[in-house]
Amino acid sequence: MQIKEFQDFISEKYEKTDRERGTSRTFMWFIEEVGELATALVSGDKENAQEEFADVFAWLCTLANINDIDLEQACQKYTKGNIKGFKPK
């Protein structure tokens, strides 16, 4: 499955509700999932980590959908060779 296919799947299933929730509240759900992923990684529970990676990606797709961002297109900055090292902080 391509990124676009998964993002479209998430859109078809959840976008109406996600748009009603809005970006701020959706971002909080995303952050909660990132926290759960952190806990799984620290614990060394690979099975739980795998589940949490999927949840984080699904919520990232949700945020992208309700902000009209095509993640596959956005990721092209990495795949097209447009990144030269890390950005300075």
Secondary structure, DSSP 8 states (H G I E B T S, - for coil): --HHHHHHHHHHHHHHHHHHH-HHHHHHHHHHHHHHHHHHHHHT-HHHHHHHHHHHHHHHHHHHHHTT--HHHHTHHHHTT---S----
